[in-house]
Amino acid sequence: MVRRLLQLVPVLLILSVLVFSLVHLVPGDPVDVLMGEGHSDTVVEAALRAKYGLDQPIVVQYFTWLGNILTGDFGSSLYTKEPILKMIADRFPATLLLAFASAIVAIVISIPAGIIAALYRGTLLDFGAMGVALFGISVPNFWFGILLILFFSQMLCLLPSMGHVAVFSDPWAAIQHLFMPALTLGTAMAANLTRLVGAEMIEQLSQDYVRTVRAKGVPERVVVGLHVLKNAMIPTVTIIGLQFGGLLEGAMLTETIFAWPGIGKLAVTAVYERDYALIRGVVLFAAIVYVFVSLLVDISYRFLDPRVKLK
């Protein structure tokens, strides 16, 4: 684990360079945005550039920014003047809740569907399970989310169309607000998982150890549930972990559609306002989270299969 953590250092350093460079390639100038259209006061412009360090060479700006990051200072928003880390910390729990709920939806859909597809190959059940996977892959999240709003909120008037409620203040209202965003993201995540679980189950069912266990008279439900499924979960955990990391940083459209107050919506707002400091902070934070989720996925292999060695 220490070796893996040390390997993260160059990865995070390269990520910081990419994030800083890509944000600076975005068209537009934050000073022009702050001054507004039609303003051409060179004195004010020079003062703003000096205040935010934009008058320095790009290399100096990067190392200044990196030094602040290492001390836990992500800077402040160009518009609200709030500390960026505080803005992220206020919104990250909502994104984390949405990611967990979406992962649960994906697992509940994909594992039974994958098992059915493997055990009943070539039947209508197999085609139905793969149809679920094809639907999830083909349908864009934003379109599916809009359909859910039209059906559950406009036609049936069962669920609120947008917003967020804290879980501890009103659990039932929180579940109602969470259902459609989680279903939107979870369905897309379940698509790849269903195909993967089905393929891995088919491969494991053809292994010698399965024939041996069956020959000993072990019930089929134990063979499938205890032996086959556990071995099939090793690559599945990889995809679940990586997609979970992607959910934490890739829920921008879904959070925007449902007005979910997470870091995805925060990033979209920062792009609209050309708040470059906030964009850098959110993207870098999401990248760091993704890297550490990948590390946890690697470590989890040893709990699933002791034969796997961390080299």
Wavefront OBJ file of the C-alpha trace (Angstrom):
o trace
v 0.000 0.000 0.000
v 2.863 2.367 0.745
v 4.339 1.602 -2.667
v 1.007 2.255 -4.346
v 0.591 5.533 -2.488
v 4.056 6.633 -3.615
v 3.116 5.796 -7.195
v 0.198 8.197 -6.897
v 2.538 11.168 -6.478
v 3.684 11.411 -10.133
v 0.149 10.590 -11.304
v -1.345 13.451 -9.298
v 1.445 15.775 -10.419
v 0.710 15.035 -14.080
v -2.998 15.516 -13.409
v -2.344 18.931 -11.904
v -0.360 19.971 -14.996
v -3.133 18.770 -17.308
v -5.901 20.470 -15.330
v -4.039 23.769 -15.121
v -3.060 23.713 -18.800
v -6.473 22.714 -20.151
v -8.276 25.417 -18.186
v -5.878 28.012 -19.598
v -6.667 26.792 -23.124
v -10.345 27.621 -22.659
v -11.289 30.662 -24.802
v -11.874 33.880 -22.939
v -10.219 35.826 -20.174
v -11.443 35.813 -16.562
v -10.479 39.466 -16.185
v -12.683 40.421 -19.126
v -15.526 38.490 -17.557
v -15.028 40.191 -14.197
v -14.911 43.659 -15.773
v -17.929 43.005 -17.937
v -18.614 43.892 -21.524
v -17.850 47.404 -22.705
v -15.306 48.177 -19.968
v -11.817 49.118 -21.094
v -10.202 50.663 -18.014
v -6.592 49.530 -18.299
v -5.801 50.521 -14.709
v -8.570 48.342 -13.305
v -7.581 45.531 -15.652
v -3.949 45.680 -14.517
v -5.015 45.725 -10.864
v -7.204 42.648 -11.334
v -4.446 40.760 -13.141
v -2.010 41.581 -10.356
v -4.547 40.597 -7.686
v -5.111 37.135 -9.176
v -1.521 36.640 -10.336
v -2.529 36.616 -14.005
v 0.256 39.041 -14.893
v 2.849 36.382 -14.084
v 4.297 33.894 -16.604
v 2.238 30.739 -16.951
v 4.913 28.601 -15.273
v 5.005 30.898 -12.247
v 1.204 30.816 -12.064
v 1.232 27.013 -12.092
v 3.790 26.603 -9.312
v 2.049 29.250 -7.220
v -1.245 27.422 -7.660
v 0.363 24.032 -6.961
v 2.022 25.359 -3.801
v -1.331 26.603 -2.558
v -2.973 23.251 -3.388
v -0.353 21.378 -1.361
v -1.225 23.510 1.659
v -4.939 22.807 1.205
v -5.725 26.173 -0.366
v -7.693 25.688 -3.602
v -8.155 29.433 -3.927
v -11.380 31.412 -3.999
v -14.158 31.729 -6.538
v -13.808 34.715 -8.843
v -17.485 35.534 -8.357
v -18.676 34.527 -4.917
v -15.238 35.010 -3.283
v -15.931 31.860 -1.238
v -13.092 29.400 -0.645
v -13.283 26.768 -3.377
v -12.574 23.884 -1.013
v -15.501 24.956 1.171
v -17.783 25.157 -1.872
v -16.746 21.641 -2.896
v -17.091 20.293 0.643
v -20.622 21.712 0.919
v -21.731 20.000 -2.304
v -19.716 16.786 -2.287
v -22.013 14.930 0.185
v -24.928 15.363 -2.242
v -22.854 13.953 -5.125
v -21.600 11.117 -2.925
v -25.175 10.236 -1.924
v -26.265 10.251 -5.568
v -23.287 8.099 -6.582
v -23.989 5.508 -3.857
v -27.680 5.358 -4.734
v -26.888 5.024 -8.446
v -24.391 2.241 -7.755
v -26.992 0.374 -5.689
v -29.525 0.711 -8.520
v -26.934 -0.545 -11.022
v -25.975 -3.546 -8.863
v -29.607 -4.480 -8.170
v -30.327 -4.446 -11.914
v -27.109 -5.852 -13.358
v -26.220 -8.818 -11.130
v -29.602 -10.608 -11.373
v -29.816 -9.763 -15.093
v -26.281 -11.045 -15.714
v -26.924 -14.263 -13.790
v -30.164 -14.860 -15.702
v -28.426 -14.217 -19.021
v -25.702 -16.742 -18.144
v -27.959 -19.480 -16.767
v -30.587 -19.239 -19.509
v -28.468 -18.625 -22.599
v -30.378 -18.374 -25.852
v -33.791 -18.069 -24.170
v -36.200 -15.161 -23.935
v -34.840 -14.405 -20.459
v -31.356 -14.026 -21.922
v -32.614 -11.707 -24.649
v -34.575 -9.692 -22.100
v -31.538 -9.225 -19.847
v -29.360 -8.185 -22.756
v -32.159 -5.880 -23.894
v -31.875 -4.058 -20.569
v -28.146 -3.672 -21.179
v -28.694 -2.436 -24.730
v -31.278 0.084 -23.508
v -28.893 1.476 -20.896
v -26.053 1.835 -23.387
v -28.181 3.405 -26.123
v -30.227 5.956 -24.183
v -28.481 9.237 -23.249
v -28.730 10.146 -19.573
v -30.201 13.595 -20.138
v -32.986 12.214 -22.389
v -33.848 9.385 -19.998
v -33.904 11.844 -17.096
v -36.333 14.102 -18.949
v -38.573 11.104 -19.709
v -38.605 10.184 -16.013
v -39.588 13.746 -15.096
v -42.422 13.715 -17.647
v -43.700 10.332 -16.446
v -43.330 10.464 -12.647
v -43.701 14.223 -12.083
v -45.960 15.507 -14.861
v -48.183 12.531 -15.707
v -48.402 10.648 -12.388
v -47.556 13.543 -10.021
v -45.764 11.092 -7.723
v -42.250 12.526 -7.422
v -40.725 15.989 -7.275
v -39.035 16.920 -10.528
v -35.989 18.578 -9.003
v -34.264 19.605 -5.816
v -32.626 17.915 -2.869
v -33.612 17.203 0.733
v -31.183 16.226 3.470
v -31.554 12.576 4.485
v -31.573 13.248 8.233
v -34.127 16.055 8.058
v -36.788 14.127 6.120
v -35.788 10.597 4.969
v -38.908 9.931 2.889
v -38.709 13.256 1.046
v -34.988 12.642 0.486
v -35.745 9.260 -1.135
v -38.410 10.836 -3.339
v -35.974 13.484 -4.591
v -33.211 10.907 -5.016
v -35.162 8.254 -6.928
v -35.150 9.703 -10.448
v -31.518 10.974 -10.517
v -30.291 7.650 -9.110
v -32.363 5.671 -11.625
v -31.036 7.820 -14.475
v -27.376 7.240 -13.596
v -27.843 3.698 -12.299
v -29.472 2.457 -15.507
v -26.547 3.644 -17.590
v -24.069 2.055 -15.176
v -26.055 -1.202 -15.102
v -25.757 -1.627 -18.870
v -22.045 -2.419 -18.926
v -22.236 -4.349 -15.665
v -24.971 -6.647 -16.980
v -22.907 -7.623 -20.002
v -19.791 -8.089 -17.893
v -21.496 -10.184 -15.205
v -23.130 -12.358 -17.853
v -19.860 -12.952 -19.724
v -17.926 -13.715 -16.527
v -20.618 -16.077 -15.249
v -20.552 -17.994 -18.536
v -16.771 -18.292 -18.341
v -16.792 -19.453 -14.724
v -19.547 -21.998 -15.334
v -17.281 -23.754 -17.824
v -14.394 -24.142 -15.354
v -13.313 -27.496 -13.908
v -13.980 -26.516 -10.295
v -17.696 -26.035 -11.108
v -17.949 -29.583 -12.451
v -16.146 -30.846 -9.354
v -18.493 -29.031 -6.976
v -21.542 -30.257 -8.873
v -20.185 -33.816 -8.807
v -20.046 -33.615 -5.008
v -23.797 -33.034 -4.962
v -23.713 -29.384 -3.918
v -27.067 -27.674 -4.685
v -27.065 -25.543 -7.824
v -28.003 -22.367 -5.961
v -24.915 -22.799 -3.762
v -22.718 -23.483 -6.797
v -23.921 -20.334 -8.531
v -24.290 -18.042 -5.535
v -21.239 -19.006 -3.496
v -18.608 -20.224 -5.934
v -19.329 -18.953 -9.445
v -20.624 -15.503 -8.548
v -17.749 -14.765 -6.176
v -15.130 -15.541 -8.821
v -17.081 -13.631 -11.453
v -17.119 -10.543 -9.215
v -13.369 -9.852 -9.469
v -13.485 -8.027 -12.827
v -16.953 -6.741 -11.949
v -15.618 -4.982 -8.861
v -13.087 -3.236 -11.095
v -15.805 -1.831 -13.307
v -18.033 -0.945 -10.351
v -15.167 0.918 -8.685
v -14.112 2.771 -11.806
v -17.697 3.632 -12.745
v -18.341 4.767 -9.179
v -15.379 7.127 -9.502
v -16.858 8.259 -12.803
v -20.217 8.888 -11.130
v -18.566 11.218 -8.637
v -17.180 13.381 -11.398
v -19.424 12.681 -14.358
v -22.915 13.437 -13.044
v -22.898 16.962 -14.442
v -25.829 16.658 -16.857
v -27.941 14.611 -14.466
v -27.359 16.989 -11.580
v -28.182 19.928 -13.843
v -31.431 18.358 -15.116
v -32.684 17.544 -11.607
v -31.179 20.679 -9.968
v -29.196 18.376 -7.694
v -26.782 20.529 -5.641
v -23.626 18.466 -6.201
v -20.174 19.184 -7.562
v -21.330 18.318 -11.083
v -23.815 21.176 -11.108
v -21.189 23.355 -9.446
v -18.797 22.633 -12.326
v -21.451 23.461 -14.932
v -22.194 26.747 -13.163
v -18.469 27.552 -13.071
v -18.208 26.942 -16.823
v -21.184 29.205 -17.536
v -19.654 31.960 -15.426
v -16.118 31.322 -16.688
v -14.955 30.991 -13.110
v -11.583 29.477 -14.028
v -10.348 29.110 -10.475
v -13.458 27.150 -9.514
v -13.240 24.976 -12.659
v -9.634 24.061 -11.828
v -10.525 23.247 -8.242
v -13.539 21.062 -9.063
v -11.807 19.145 -11.872
v -8.675 18.541 -9.804
v -10.721 17.393 -6.799
v -12.728 14.984 -8.983
v -9.519 13.607 -10.519
v -7.990 13.043 -7.083
v -11.112 11.206 -5.926
v -11.062 9.022 -9.049
v -7.405 8.089 -8.513
v -7.976 7.088 -4.895
v -11.094 5.087 -5.802
v -8.946 3.185 -8.317
v -6.442 2.487 -5.546
v -9.172 1.126 -3.273
v -10.395 -1.111 -6.097
v -6.902 -2.586 -6.498
v -6.650 -3.233 -2.765
v -10.081 -4.906 -2.690
v -8.813 -7.656 -5.043
v -7.027 -9.384 -2.185
v -10.230 -9.709 -0.207
v -12.044 -11.258 -3.155
v -9.237 -13.550 -4.310
v -6.199 -14.188 -2.052
v -4.303 -15.470 -5.102
v -4.156 -11.949 -6.504
v -0.891 -10.273 -5.469
v -0.328 -6.551 -5.435
v 2.822 -6.192 -7.491
l 1 2 3 4 5 6 7 8 9 10 11 12 13 14 15 16 17 18 19 20 21 22 23 24 25 26 27 28 29 30 31 32 33 34 35 36 37 38 39 40 41 42 43 44 45 46 47 48 49 50 51 52 53 54 55 56 57 58 59 60 61 62 63 64 65 66 67 68 69 70 71 72 73 74 75 76 77 78 79 80 81 82 83 84 85 86 87 88 89 90 91 92 93 94 95 96 97 98 99 100 101 102 103 104 105 106 107 108 109 110 111 112 113 114 115 116 117 118 119 120 121 122 123 124 125 126 127 128 129 130 131 132 133 134 135 136 137 138 139 140 141 142 143 144 145 146 147 148 149 150 151 152 153 154 155 156 157 158 159 160 161 162 163 164 165 166 167 168 169 170 171 172 173 174 175 176 177 178 179 180 181 182 183 184 185 186 187 188 189 190 191 192 193 194 195 196 197 198 199 200 201 202 203 204 205 206 207 208 209 210 211 212 213 214 215 216 217 218 219 220 221 222 223 224 225 226 227 228 229 230 231 232 233 234 235 236 237 238 239 240 241 242 243 244 245 246 247 248 249 250 251 252 253 254 255 256 257 258 259 260 261 262 263 264 265 266 267 268 269 270 271 272 273 274 275 276 277 278 279 280 281 282 283 284 285 286 287 288 289 290 291 292 293 294 295 296 297 298 299 300 301 302 303 304 305 306 307 308 309 310 311
